[in-house]
Amino acid sequence: MNVTRRTFIATAGTTAAVALAGCSSNNAAKDAGSTANKGSAAGSAAASGVELQIFAANSLEKALPEVQQLYTDQTGTTFADTQFKASGDLVEQMKAGAAVDALITASKGTMDDAVDASLVDESTRTDMFTNDLVIVKADGSDVTVTAIGDVATIDGKIAIGDAKTVPAGKYANQALASVGLYTGTEGDDGEYAPEIADKVALADKVGTAAKYVSTGDCAAGFVYSSDIFRYDGIVEAFVCPEDSHKPIVYPGAVAASSQNADEADKFLDFCLTNKDAQKIWSKYGFELSA
């Protein structure tokens, strides 16, 4: 019942008092309900109280935080200081006892190492993203690359990730092996040909290789296509043919020691299935693994 000022004046005191009391009660109930709903929504946003620790390949440094924020906004689950390093270094940290909820690497080989060391739950392993291997140069540089072998004639250093820990370095060495500039087929089992041996500048992660090129310390470098979206000052000079190296796949898995295994698994699934998350991956040059 809506009690207007006119109704109040025209109505007997008792009736008006009852009406006003009812109205006041209804409003109070509505206010209480509204507060409860708001509290429920806020509680939902922070319901889990879960904080996930993610270890992820360095090349995910820009895209993953945006996806994590999206997940936090929708679920309330938060994230500790995500570690973005060379995949091999992340696996070594896990072997040393680092507390981790989920691991995303930039190669199947490094995830295989994690599986072999019982660091992840193999049943949760899934291929998440794919990427391309590209040769980059500094923006404005007159360096020309029309084939992988052209790096042998470039005037200047060539930035390549250290294949011992950096998957991008292994892919780069495989590509170089395809044109006779590296002696091993796996990418971490050979040596550089004399034509480039003195020109190679090893980097501790793929992002460092990109920076070497952007600063002019190196004339060219092997990185992922997604790195062009991460760093200013570099441009694509050449895309290495897919058959010049093993497929670039990013597997993800829940850590075997995770105390939040269910939530970690949900997050990995969210990365692949949420439409807004998919847009973020695409924005940074990643494609979902088929």
C-alpha positions in Angstrom: 0.0 0.0 0.0 1.4 3.4 -1.0 0.6 6.0 1.7 0.8 9.5 0.2 0.5 12.7 2.2 -3.0 13.2 0.9 -4.1 9.7 2.0 -2.6 10.2 5.4 -4.6 13.4 6.0 -7.9 11.9 4.8 -7.6 8.7 6.8 -8.4 8.1 10.4 -5.4 8.2 12.7 -5.4 4.5 13.5 -5.8 3.4 9.9 -3.0 5.8 8.9 -0.8 4.6 11.6 -1.2 1.0 10.6 -0.7 1.8 7.0 2.4 3.8 7.7 3.8 1.1 9.9 3.2 -1.5 7.1 4.8 0.7 4.6 7.8 1.4 6.8 8.1 -2.3 7.5 8.0 -3.1 3.7 10.7 -0.5 3.0 12.8 -1.9 5.8 12.4 -5.4 4.4 13.3 -4.1 0.9 16.4 -2.3 2.3 17.4 -5.4 4.2 16.9 -7.5 1.2 18.9 -5.1 -1.0 21.7 -5.1 1.6 21.6 -8.9 1.8 21.7 -9.2 -2.0 24.7 -6.8 -2.2 26.3 -8.7 0.6 25.7 -11.9 -1.2 27.2 -10.6 -4.4 30.2 -9.3 -2.5 30.5 -12.5 -0.6 30.3 -14.4 -3.9 33.2 -12.3 -5.3 35.3 -13.2 -2.3 33.7 -16.5 -1.4 36.4 -18.8 -2.2 39.2 -17.0 -0.3 41.5 -18.9 -2.6 44.8 -17.5 -3.8 46.5 -19.4 -6.7 50.2 -19.5 -7.4 50.8 -19.8 -11.1 54.2 -20.6 -12.7 54.0 -19.5 -16.4 56.3 -19.3 -19.4 57.9 -15.8 -19.8 56.1 -15.2 -23.1 52.7 -15.1 -21.2 53.8 -12.2 -19.1 51.4 -9.6 -20.7 48.4 -11.7 -21.5 48.0 -13.9 -18.4 47.6 -11.1 -15.8 44.7 -9.8 -17.8 43.0 -13.2 -17.8 43.7 -13.6 -14.1 42.1 -10.3 -13.4 39.1 -11.4 -15.4 38.9 -14.6 -13.4 39.2 -12.7 -10.1 36.4 -10.3 -11.1 34.1 -13.3 -11.9 35.0 -15.7 -9.1 36.8 -13.8 -6.3 39.8 -16.1 -6.6 43.0 -14.1 -6.4 46.5 -14.8 -7.6 49.9 -14.6 -5.8 52.9 -13.0 -7.6 52.8 -15.1 -10.7 56.3 -16.3 -11.8 57.1 -15.6 -15.4 60.4 -17.2 -16.3 62.0 -19.6 -18.8 60.0 -22.8 -18.6 63.1 -24.9 -17.6 63.8 -22.5 -14.7 60.2 -22.9 -13.5 60.5 -26.7 -13.5 63.8 -26.4 -11.5 62.1 -24.2 -9.0 59.3 -26.8 -8.5 61.9 -29.5 -8.1 63.4 -27.4 -5.3 60.1 -27.3 -3.5 58.4 -24.1 -4.6 54.7 -24.0 -3.7 52.8 -24.0 -7.0 49.1 -24.5 -8.0 49.5 -24.6 -11.8 52.2 -24.7 -14.4 52.1 -23.5 -18.0 55.2 -24.1 -20.1 56.2 -23.0 -23.6 57.0 -26.5 -24.8 55.9 -30.1 -24.4 59.4 -31.1 -23.5 59.5 -29.0 -20.3 56.1 -30.2 -19.3 57.3 -33.8 -19.9 60.1 -33.0 -17.5 57.6 -31.9 -14.9 55.5 -35.0 -15.4 58.6 -37.3 -15.2 59.5 -35.6 -11.9 56.0 -36.1 -10.6 55.6 -32.3 -10.2 52.2 -32.1 -11.9 49.0 -34.2 -12.1 49.3 -35.7 -15.5 45.6 -36.3 -15.7 45.0 -32.5 -15.7 47.6 -31.8 -18.5 46.1 -30.1 -21.5 47.6 -28.3 -24.6 46.5 -24.7 -24.2 48.1 -22.4 -26.9 50.2 -22.4 -30.0 52.6 -19.8 -31.3 54.9 -19.0 -34.2 58.7 -18.6 -34.2 59.8 -15.4 -35.9 63.0 -13.5 -36.5 62.7 -9.9 -35.4 64.7 -6.8 -36.0 64.6 -3.3 -34.5 61.9 -1.1 -35.7 63.4 1.1 -38.4 66.3 -1.3 -39.0 67.3 -2.0 -42.7 68.0 -5.6 -41.9 66.4 -7.9 -44.4 65.6 -11.5 -43.8 64.0 -13.6 -46.4 65.1 -17.0 -45.1 66.4 -18.5 -41.9 69.9 -18.8 -43.4 70.1 -15.0 -43.9 71.1 -14.6 -40.2 74.5 -15.9 -41.2 75.1 -12.7 -43.3 73.6 -10.2 -40.9 76.0 -7.6 -39.7 75.6 -7.8 -35.9 74.7 -10.2 -33.1 71.8 -12.7 -33.1 69.7 -13.0 -29.9 68.7 -16.6 -29.1 67.3 -18.0 -25.8 69.6 -20.3 -24.0 68.3 -23.7 -25.1 69.1 -25.3 -21.7 66.2 -23.6 -20.1 64.4 -21.5 -22.8 62.0 -23.4 -25.2 62.2 -20.5 -27.7 66.0 -21.2 -27.9 65.4 -24.8 -28.7 62.9 -24.0 -31.4 65.4 -21.4 -32.8 68.2 -24.0 -32.8 65.9 -26.5 -34.5 65.2 -23.9 -37.2 68.9 -23.2 -37.6 69.6 -26.9 -37.9 67.1 -27.1 -40.7 69.5 -24.9 -42.8 72.7 -26.3 -41.5 73.6 -23.6 -39.0 73.3 -25.9 -35.9 74.5 -29.5 -35.5 71.8 -31.0 -33.3 68.2 -31.8 -34.4 66.7 -31.4 -30.9 67.8 -27.9 -30.4 69.8 -28.4 -27.2 72.2 -31.2 -28.4 74.5 -29.5 -30.8 76.7 -26.5 -31.6 76.4 -23.5 -33.8 78.0 -23.5 -37.2 81.2 -21.4 -37.6 79.3 -18.9 -39.7 77.2 -17.8 -36.7 79.0 -19.2 -33.6 80.6 -15.8 -32.7 77.4 -13.9 -33.4 75.0 -15.7 -31.1 74.0 -13.8 -27.9 72.4 -16.2 -25.5 69.4 -14.9 -23.5 68.1 -16.2 -20.2 64.5 -15.9 -21.4 62.7 -15.1 -24.7 61.8 -11.7 -23.4 65.5 -10.9 -22.9 66.2 -11.9 -26.5 63.5 -9.4 -27.6 65.0 -6.7 -25.5 68.4 -7.3 -26.9 67.0 -6.5 -30.4 64.9 -3.6 -29.3 67.8 -1.9 -27.6 70.1 -2.4 -30.6 72.5 -4.8 -28.8 71.5 -7.4 -31.4 70.7 -6.9 -35.0 68.1 -9.7 -35.1 66.7 -12.3 -32.8 64.5 -15.4 -32.6 61.4 -14.9 -30.5 57.7 -15.8 -30.6 55.2 -13.9 -32.7 53.4 -13.0 -29.5 56.5 -11.2 -28.2 56.0 -8.5 -30.9 52.9 -7.6 -28.9 54.8 -7.5 -25.7 57.7 -5.3 -26.6 58.0 -1.9 -28.3 60.8 -1.4 -30.8 60.8 -4.7 -32.6 59.1 -5.8 -35.8 58.8 -9.1 -37.6 61.4 -9.7 -40.2 60.6 -13.3 -41.1 58.3 -16.1 -39.9 60.1 -19.4 -39.7 58.3 -22.2 -41.6 56.4 -24.6 -39.3 58.3 -27.5 -40.6 61.6 -26.0 -39.6 61.0 -26.7 -35.9 58.8 -28.8 -33.6 55.3 -27.4 -33.1 55.2 -24.6 -30.5 52.7 -25.7 -27.9 52.0 -24.4 -24.4 50.8 -27.2 -22.1 49.2 -26.5 -18.7 48.7 -28.7 -15.7 47.8 -28.6 -12.1 50.7 -29.0 -9.7 50.8 -32.3 -7.9 51.4 -30.6 -4.6 48.7 -27.9 -5.0 46.4 -27.3 -2.0 43.9 -25.7 -4.4 43.8 -28.3 -7.1 40.1 -28.0 -8.0 40.3 -24.3 -8.3 43.6 -24.4 -10.3 41.9 -26.9 -12.7 38.9 -24.6 -13.0 41.2 -21.6 -13.8 43.0 -23.6 -16.6 39.6 -24.5 -18.1 38.5 -20.8 -17.8 41.6 -19.8 -19.8 40.4 -22.0 -22.7 36.6 -21.7 -22.6 35.8 -18.1 -21.5 35.0 -15.9 -24.5 36.6 -12.8 -23.0 39.7 -14.7 -22.0 39.9 -16.0 -25.6 39.9 -12.4 -26.8 42.8 -11.5 -24.6 44.9 -14.4 -25.9 44.2 -13.4 -29.4 45.1 -9.8 -28.7 48.5 -10.9 -27.7 49.1 -13.2 -30.6 48.3 -16.6 -29.0 46.0 -19.1 -30.6 44.1 -21.8 -28.7 45.5 -25.3 -29.3 43.1 -27.3 -31.5 
